[in-house]
């Protein structure tokens, strides 16, 4: 299989300078504001984004190194398969967040509900469209009785690189 090379198209700026204490999902970052600065070379690609209330940010977990295929996720103390979690230490350390788009000034997007570390490399942006992105969900696995707790659970050091 061919290797894949990705280049950041911008940088995400947030109030979170350290992993510890950071929200673990956008639902735990209600009201947290940030900025997405898109590199000038890609600014034209932001045309027409103003008409969307929410966008999907795809980014690199740039402080993540290595991975384990079994982890204890933030919302549970039982070992779980990595791909059944959103743990940041992954074979390809890619994250995504759905955030509210509150404004745009040129190549800068203003967002709310951001849950990432300041300085995170941005890989892509997509509009969030409920008809495409919000199917009727019938099962959420082991998170069934835990997902509603993301507003209270914050990141700790369990996924720092050993």
KELUMKOL-530337 format. One line per field, with one value per atom (N, C-alpha, C): residue number from 1; atom name; x, y, z. Coordinates in Angstrom, 2 decimals. Example, Ala and Ser with C-alpha at 12.3 -4.5 7.8 and 13.67 -1.06 7.14 Angstrom:
REM KELUMKOL-530337
i = c(1	1	1	2	2	2)
at = c(N	CA	C	N	CA	C)
X = c(13.19	12.30	13.20	12.85	13.67	12.90)
Y = c(-5.69	-4.50	-3.30	-2.25	-1.06	0.03)
Z = c(7.80	7.80	7.80	7.08	7.14	7.87)
//
This chain:
REM KELUMKOL-530337
i = c(1	1	1	2	2	2	3	3	3	4	4	4	5	5	5	6	6	6	7	7	7	8	8	8	9	9	9	10	10	10	11	11	11	12	12	12	13	13	13	14	14	14	15	15	15	16	16	16	17	17	17	18	18	18	19	19	19	20	20	20	21	21	21	22	22	22	23	23	23	24	24	24	25	25	25	26	26	26	27	27	27	28	28	28	29	29	29	30	30	30	31	31	31	32	32	32	33	33	33	34	34	34	35	35	35	36	36	36	37	37	37	38	38	38	39	39	39	40	40	40	41	41	41	42	42	42	43	43	43	44	44	44	45	45	45	46	46	46	47	47	47	48	48	48	49	49	49	50	50	50	51	51	51	52	52	52	53	53	53	54	54	54	55	55	55	56	56	56	57	57	57	58	58	58	59	59	59	60	60	60	61	61	61	62	62	62	63	63	63	64	64	64	65	65	65	66	66	66	67	67	67	68	68	68	69	69	69	70	70	70	71	71	71	72	72	72	73	73	73	74	74	74	75	75	75	76	76	76	77	77	77	78	78	78	79	79	79	80	80	80	81	81	81	82	82	82	83	83	83	84	84	84	85	85	85	86	86	86	87	87	87	88	88	88	89	89	89	90	90	90	91	91	91	92	92	92	93	93	93	94	94	94	95	95	95	96	96	96	97	97	97	98	98	98	99	99	99	100	100	100	101	101	101	102	102	102	103	103	103	104	104	104	105	105	105	106	106	106	107	107	107	108	108	108	109	109	109	110	110	110	111	111	111	112	112	112	113	113	113	114	114	114	115	115	115	116	116	116	117	117	117	118	118	118	119	119	119	120	120	120	121	121	121	122	122	122	123	123	123	124	124	124	125	125	125	126	126	126	127	127	127	128	128	128	129	129	129	130	130	130	131	131	131	132	132	132	133	133	133	134	134	134	135	135	135	136	136	136	137	137	137	138	138	138	139	139	139	140	140	140	141	141	141	142	142	142	143	143	143	144	144	144	145	145	145	146	146	146	147	147	147	148	148	148	149	149	149	150	150	150	151	151	151	152	152	152	153	153	153	154	154	154	155	155	155	156	156	156	157	157	157	158	158	158	159	159	159	160	160	160	161	161	161	162	162	162)
at = c(N	CA	C	N	CA	C	N	CA	C	N	CA	C	N	CA	C	N	CA	C	N	CA	C	N	CA	C	N	CA	C	N	CA	C	N	CA	C	N	CA	C	N	CA	C	N	CA	C	N	CA	C	N	CA	C	N	CA	C	N	CA	C	N	CA	C	N	CA	C	N	CA	C	N	CA	C	N	CA	C	N	CA	C	N	CA	C	N	CA	C	N	CA	C	N	CA	C	N	CA	C	N	CA	C	N	CA	C	N	CA	C	N	CA	C	N	CA	C	N	CA	C	N	CA	C	N	CA	C	N	CA	C	N	CA	C	N	CA	C	N	CA	C	N	CA	C	N	CA	C	N	CA	C	N	CA	C	N	CA	C	N	CA	C	N	CA	C	N	CA	C	N	CA	C	N	CA	C	N	CA	C	N	CA	C	N	CA	C	N	CA	C	N	CA	C	N	CA	C	N	CA	C	N	CA	C	N	CA	C	N	CA	C	N	CA	C	N	CA	C	N	CA	C	N	CA	C	N	CA	C	N	CA	C	N	CA	C	N	CA	C	N	CA	C	N	CA	C	N	CA	C	N	CA	C	N	CA	C	N	CA	C	N	CA	C	N	CA	C	N	CA	C	N	CA	C	N	CA	C	N	CA	C	N	CA	C	N	CA	C	N	CA	C	N	CA	C	N	CA	C	N	CA	C	N	CA	C	N	CA	C	N	CA	C	N	CA	C	N	CA	C	N	CA	C	N	CA	C	N	CA	C	N	CA	C	N	CA	C	N	CA	C	N	CA	C	N	CA	C	N	CA	C	N	CA	C	N	CA	C	N	CA	C	N	CA	C	N	CA	C	N	CA	C	N	CA	C	N	CA	C	N	CA	C	N	CA	C	N	CA	C	N	CA	C	N	CA	C	N	CA	C	N	CA	C	N	CA	C	N	CA	C	N	CA	C	N	CA	C	N	CA	C	N	CA	C	N	CA	C	N	CA	C	N	CA	C	N	CA	C	N	CA	C	N	CA	C	N	CA	C	N	CA	C	N	CA	C	N	CA	C	N	CA	C	N	CA	C	N	CA	C	N	CA	C	N	CA	C	N	CA	C	N	CA	C	N	CA	C	N	CA	C	N	CA	C	N	CA	C	N	CA	C	N	CA	C	N	CA	C	N	CA	C	N	CA	C	N	CA	C	N	CA	C	N	CA	C	N	CA	C	N	CA	C	N	CA	C	N	CA	C	N	CA	C	N	CA	C	N	CA	C	N	CA	C	N	CA	C	N	CA	C	N	CA	C)
X = c(0.84	0.00	0.89	0.49	1.22	1.10	2.16	2.07	1.30	0.79	0.00	0.72	0.81	1.41	0.36	0.13	-0.83	-0.08	-0.52	0.04	-1.05	-0.76	-1.77	-2.19	-3.47	-3.98	-4.16	-3.87	-4.03	-3.76	-4.15	-3.91	-5.14	-5.45	-6.58	-6.04	-6.65	-6.25	-7.38	-7.02	-8.00	-7.39	-8.18	-7.64	-6.84	-6.80	-6.21	-4.74	-3.88	-2.43	-1.84	-2.61	-2.14	-3.25	-2.84	-3.82	-4.67	-4.06	-4.81	-5.86	-7.07	-8.15	-8.91	-8.49	-9.14	-10.43	-11.47	-12.67	-12.30	-13.04	-12.71	-13.56	-14.59	-15.44	-16.02	-16.47	-17.10	-18.28	-19.02	-20.16	-19.71	-18.44	-17.90	-17.26	-17.32	-16.70	-17.74	-18.96	-20.03	-19.60	-19.68	-19.32	-17.85	-16.98	-15.55	-15.33	-14.69	-14.46	-13.02	-12.86	-11.54	-11.52	-10.34	-10.16	-9.49	-9.90	-9.27	-8.65	-7.32	-6.61	-6.18	-6.78	-6.48	-5.32	-4.34	-3.20	-3.69	-3.01	-3.41	-3.60	-2.76	-2.87	-4.22	-4.93	-6.20	-7.40	-7.19	-8.26	-9.41	-9.14	-10.21	-11.20	-10.73	-11.59	-12.64	-12.53	-13.51	-14.73	-14.69	-15.84	-17.09	-18.17	-19.49	-19.64	-18.59	-18.70	-19.58	-19.72	-20.48	-21.93	-22.48	-23.87	-24.14	-23.11	-23.27	-23.16	-24.02	-23.97	-22.91	-22.59	-21.62	-20.69	-19.46	-18.47	-17.77	-17.19	-16.41	-14.95	-14.19	-12.75	-12.05	-11.16	-10.36	-8.93	-8.30	-7.01	-6.10	-4.86	-3.87	-3.70	-3.72	-3.36	-1.84	-1.35	0.09	0.95	0.35	1.13	1.01	0.43	0.22	1.32	1.87	2.88	2.55	2.69	2.44	0.97	0.66	-0.72	-0.74	-1.86	-2.15	-3.49	-3.63	-4.89	-5.98	-5.62	-6.57	-6.26	-7.29	-7.11	-8.21	-7.97	-9.01	-9.44	-10.57	-11.00	-11.41	-11.52	-11.85	-13.18	-14.15	-15.46	-15.67	-14.58	-14.73	-13.41	-13.47	-12.25	-12.01	-12.80	-12.61	-11.80	-10.89	-10.14	-11.10	-10.89	-11.73	-10.82	-11.34	-10.61	-10.45	-9.26	-8.95	-9.99	-10.39	-11.29	-12.74	-13.01	-14.32	-14.27	-13.21	-13.04	-12.65	-12.53	-12.03	-10.69	-9.99	-8.67	-7.75	-6.94	-6.10	-4.84	-4.35	-3.16	-3.62	-3.41	-3.95	-2.87	-3.04	-2.06	-1.91	-3.02	-3.02	-3.71	-2.94	-3.51	-4.35	-5.54	-6.44	-7.67	-8.07	-9.26	-10.26	-11.48	-12.50	-13.40	-13.87	-14.80	-15.83	-17.08	-18.14	-18.28	-18.08	-18.12	-19.08	-19.58	-20.42	-19.53	-19.90	-19.20	-19.91	-19.22	-19.86	-19.47	-18.47	-18.08	-16.85	-16.62	-15.44	-14.89	-13.57	-12.85	-11.73	-11.94	-10.92	-10.61	-9.37	-8.94	-9.09	-9.78	-9.97	-11.43	-11.66	-12.99	-13.11	-14.19	-14.45	-15.43	-15.07	-15.86	-16.19	-17.21	-17.63	-17.84	-17.47	-17.61	-16.37	-15.22	-13.96	-13.27	-12.78	-12.24	-10.82	-10.03	-8.69	-7.61	-6.41	-5.25	-4.87	-4.47	-4.02	-2.85	-2.87	-1.80	-1.98	-3.15	-3.40	-3.40	-2.66	-2.64	-3.98	-4.53	-5.79	-5.51	-6.20	-6.02	-7.12	-8.34	-9.45	-10.63	-11.55	-12.80	-13.91	-15.01	-16.17	-17.40	-18.40	-19.63	-20.37	-20.96	-21.80	-23.22	-23.76	-25.09	-25.86	-26.81	-27.52	-28.05	-28.58	-29.12	-28.05	-26.79	-25.68	-24.99	-24.85	-23.94	-24.60	-25.91	-26.59	-27.64	-27.19	-28.15	-28.87	-29.96	-30.65	-29.79	-29.36	-28.45	-29.26	-28.96	-29.72	-28.90	-27.57	-26.72	-25.41	-24.96	-23.68	-22.76	-22.92	-22.02	-21.87	-20.65	-20.35	-20.59	-20.77	-21.00	-22.47	-23.34	-24.77	-25.13	-24.51	-24.84	-23.74	-22.81	-21.68	-21.59	-22.09	-21.91	-22.43	-23.46	-24.03	-23.12	-22.01	-21.12	-19.94	-19.91	-18.76	-18.63	-19.70	-19.61	-18.88	-18.76	-18.11	-16.72	-16.43	-15.16	-14.16	-12.99	-11.93	-10.75	-9.91	-8.73	-7.76	-7.09	-6.03	-4.78	-3.87	-2.61	-2.60	-3.74	-3.72	-3.29	-3.39	-2.98	-1.72	-1.02	0.27	1.24	2.14	3.13	4.02	4.15	4.96	6.43)
Y = c(-1.18	0.00	1.25	2.26	3.52	4.28	4.99	5.84	7.11	7.77	8.99	10.14	11.25	12.45	13.54	14.10	15.20	16.44	17.58	18.86	19.70	20.33	21.19	22.32	22.68	23.81	25.04	24.88	25.98	25.52	26.37	26.11	26.48	25.64	25.90	26.53	27.63	28.33	28.27	27.85	27.70	28.19	28.27	28.66	27.55	26.34	25.20	25.04	25.43	25.36	24.03	23.27	22.00	20.96	19.72	18.64	18.41	18.46	18.21	19.30	18.87	19.80	20.25	19.81	20.17	19.35	19.91	19.10	17.90	16.80	15.60	15.47	16.27	16.28	17.68	18.08	19.40	19.60	18.53	18.68	19.10	18.91	19.36	20.73	21.33	22.63	23.68	23.51	24.45	25.86	26.78	28.16	28.49	27.49	27.75	28.26	29.42	30.02	29.80	29.75	29.60	30.20	30.12	30.64	29.56	29.48	28.59	29.48	29.49	30.32	29.44	29.69	28.92	29.62	28.84	29.39	30.16	31.24	32.09	31.31	30.31	29.51	28.81	28.62	27.88	28.76	30.07	30.97	31.01	30.92	30.94	29.79	28.69	27.54	27.81	28.93	29.29	30.00	30.32	30.97	30.13	30.79	30.20	29.44	29.38	28.67	29.44	30.74	31.61	31.16	30.42	30.01	28.80	28.26	27.07	27.45	26.89	27.18	26.33	25.15	24.24	23.68	23.44	22.85	21.70	20.82	19.71	20.07	20.07	20.30	18.94	18.68	17.46	17.90	17.31	17.81	16.68	17.04	16.07	16.24	15.10	15.13	15.26	16.48	16.72	16.43	16.19	15.80	14.30	13.58	12.16	11.36	10.41	9.51	8.10	7.16	5.78	5.51	4.27	3.90	2.52	2.23	0.91	0.50	-0.76	-1.22	-1.44	-1.43	-1.48	-0.29	0.49	1.69	1.78	2.59	2.95	4.37	4.53	5.87	6.77	8.05	9.03	8.74	8.22	8.03	6.65	5.87	4.51	4.06	3.10	2.55	1.12	0.64	-0.71	-0.63	-1.55	-1.57	-1.76	-0.97	-1.00	-1.05	-1.60	-1.60	-0.16	0.21	1.57	2.11	1.30	1.79	1.89	1.50	1.70	2.90	3.71	4.91	6.08	7.23	8.42	8.84	7.89	8.18	8.81	9.79	10.51	9.77	8.82	8.07	6.94	7.12	6.24	5.96	4.89	4.63	5.84	6.49	7.75	8.77	9.62	10.51	11.65	11.28	12.24	12.40	13.64	13.93	14.71	14.76	15.59	16.17	17.36	18.04	18.78	18.72	19.53	20.76	21.92	23.17	24.16	25.10	26.16	27.20	27.60	28.66	29.97	30.86	32.09	33.31	33.16	34.29	33.98	34.87	34.74	36.12	36.25	37.45	37.00	37.07	36.64	35.17	34.87	33.48	32.97	33.72	33.34	33.00	31.79	31.37	31.45	32.00	32.09	30.96	30.18	28.99	28.95	28.17	27.97	26.47	26.00	24.58	23.79	24.42	23.81	23.10	21.90	21.04	20.56	21.35	20.90	21.79	21.27	21.97	23.16	24.25	25.42	25.04	25.52	25.24	23.96	23.34	22.08	22.29	21.44	21.54	21.12	21.98	21.72	21.00	19.88	19.10	19.37	19.62	19.84	20.43	21.01	21.57	21.06	20.65	20.25	20.86	21.21	21.71	20.57	20.85	19.87	20.01	18.93	18.92	17.78	18.09	17.03	15.91	16.26	15.22	14.24	14.67	13.81	13.18	13.99	13.65	13.20	13.19	12.83	11.75	10.53	9.45	9.10	8.40	7.91	6.83	7.07	6.15	5.21	3.92	2.95	2.29	2.48	1.90	2.68	2.92	3.60	2.78	1.46	0.55	0.84	0.71	0.87	2.29	3.25	4.64	4.95	3.97	4.20	4.97	4.66	5.36	6.32	6.63	7.49	8.77	8.76	9.89	11.21	11.16	12.40	13.05	12.41	12.95	13.75	14.01	14.72	16.15	16.71	18.08	18.14	17.00	16.97	16.35	15.53	14.82	15.64	15.85	16.60	15.68	16.07	15.27	15.24	14.11	13.98	13.50	12.88	12.51	11.08	10.41	9.01	8.79	9.80	9.61	10.39	10.88	11.52	10.44	10.84	9.91	9.43	8.10	7.55	7.94)
Z = c(0.00	0.00	0.00	-0.74	-0.79	0.52	0.87	2.05	1.67	2.68	2.48	3.15	2.45	3.02	3.06	4.23	4.39	4.83	4.34	4.73	5.39	6.51	7.14	6.21	6.29	5.51	6.41	7.68	8.62	10.04	10.99	12.41	13.21	14.20	15.09	16.37	16.78	18.01	19.03	20.24	21.31	22.62	23.68	24.98	25.67	25.09	25.77	25.41	26.35	26.13	26.60	27.38	27.93	27.77	27.58	27.41	28.65	29.82	31.04	31.27	31.57	31.84	30.61	29.44	28.19	28.03	27.42	27.16	26.28	26.44	25.67	24.41	24.24	23.06	22.93	21.72	21.58	22.52	22.86	23.77	25.17	25.49	26.76	26.67	25.47	25.24	24.85	25.33	25.01	25.40	24.48	24.76	24.58	24.43	24.24	22.82	22.72	21.40	20.95	19.66	19.06	17.67	17.07	15.71	14.87	13.63	12.68	11.62	11.57	10.60	9.44	8.30	7.09	6.37	5.94	5.22	3.99	3.67	2.55	1.25	1.01	-0.22	-0.36	0.73	0.72	1.02	1.24	1.65	0.66	-0.62	-1.62	-1.41	-0.85	-0.58	0.50	1.19	2.22	1.63	0.34	-0.28	-0.04	0.34	0.55	1.87	2.68	3.96	4.96	4.73	5.64	5.81	4.85	4.91	5.79	6.42	7.27	8.74	9.56	10.99	11.69	11.13	11.74	10.67	11.09	10.19	10.90	10.11	10.63	10.43	11.51	11.45	11.54	10.61	10.62	10.88	11.87	12.32	12.77	13.00	13.48	14.98	15.70	17.12	17.17	17.11	16.92	18.15	19.28	20.46	20.74	19.81	19.98	19.31	20.04	19.49	19.95	19.05	19.39	19.66	19.94	20.22	20.88	21.51	22.04	21.46	21.12	20.53	21.57	22.84	23.94	24.84	25.18	25.99	27.03	28.07	29.03	28.68	28.01	27.56	28.72	28.45	29.47	30.16	29.46	30.04	30.67	30.80	31.29	31.91	32.78	33.37	32.93	31.98	31.44	30.15	29.94	28.68	27.50	26.47	25.27	24.04	22.97	21.71	21.22	20.79	20.37	19.39	18.41	17.37	17.84	19.08	19.69	20.63	20.52	21.35	20.46	21.10	20.41	21.00	21.56	22.15	21.10	21.49	20.53	20.06	20.86	20.44	19.54	18.21	17.19	16.14	15.34	14.28	13.34	13.02	12.26	13.16	13.82	14.84	14.25	13.78	13.14	14.03	14.24	15.02	14.20	14.70	14.05	15.12	14.84	15.75	14.91	15.34	14.75	15.63	15.04	15.79	15.13	15.91	15.37	14.69	13.51	12.79	13.11	13.84	14.29	13.46	12.60	11.77	10.94	9.99	9.12	8.82	8.95	8.55	7.64	6.33	5.39	5.55	5.93	6.09	7.53	8.37	9.77	10.02	10.52	10.90	12.42	12.90	14.34	14.67	15.67	16.00	17.48	17.81	19.20	19.41	20.62	20.93	20.54	20.62	20.17	21.33	21.06	22.12	21.81	21.11	20.73	21.34	21.32	21.86	20.97	21.56	20.81	19.91	18.68	17.73	16.94	17.04	16.33	14.82	14.09	12.63	12.02	11.18	10.49	9.18	8.96	7.73	6.71	7.17	6.24	6.98	6.21	6.72	5.80	6.40	5.62	6.27	5.47	6.08	6.76	7.90	8.57	8.02	7.50	6.91	7.57	8.45	9.18	8.28	7.11	6.22	5.77	5.74	5.34	6.56	7.62	8.71	10.00	10.07	11.30	11.04	10.76	10.54	11.83	11.71	12.89	13.51	14.74	15.42	16.30	16.21	16.99	18.09	18.06	19.11	19.20	20.43	20.66	21.54	21.49	22.18	23.66	24.14	25.56	26.06	25.15	25.55	25.87	25.77	25.93	27.20	28.31	29.56	30.00	29.10	29.46	28.63	27.41	26.49	27.05	27.87	28.41	29.47	29.82	30.85	30.30	28.99	28.42	28.92	29.42	29.94	31.28	31.97	33.28	33.26	32.26	32.20	31.38	31.93	31.24	31.00	30.07	29.74	30.93	31.06	32.05	31.32	32.02	31.37	30.80	30.76	30.34	28.90	28.03	26.64	26.27	27.28	26.99	26.51	25.67	25.15	26.29	26.43	27.54	27.43)
//
